[in-house]
Amino acid sequence: MSKVVEGRGGRVIYSGDVTGLLLGEVGDLWDMVALVEYASQAAFMEQMSSPDRASIERHRHAGLAGQLNIRTKLRPT
């Protein structure tokens, strides 16, 4: 997936295994998290429907029981 993201000007800022929760409760703890920066919302939408992504979709489904994509906006300091 990182090649698909990077091919459209985005970058993986962080990825790592989830080892536990410090605060809160969830039904099923996630296996891993990743923080990705996309060049733009349009670039994100383009990669979501790209043939590159479609070609690896079966691997994503096999490796992920679930997924959230959360859009954020940087707070001014």
Secondary structure by P-SEA (a helix, b strand, c coil): caaaaaaacccccbbbbbcccccccccccccbbbbbbcccaaaaaaaaacaaaaaaaaaaaaaccbbbbbbbbbccc
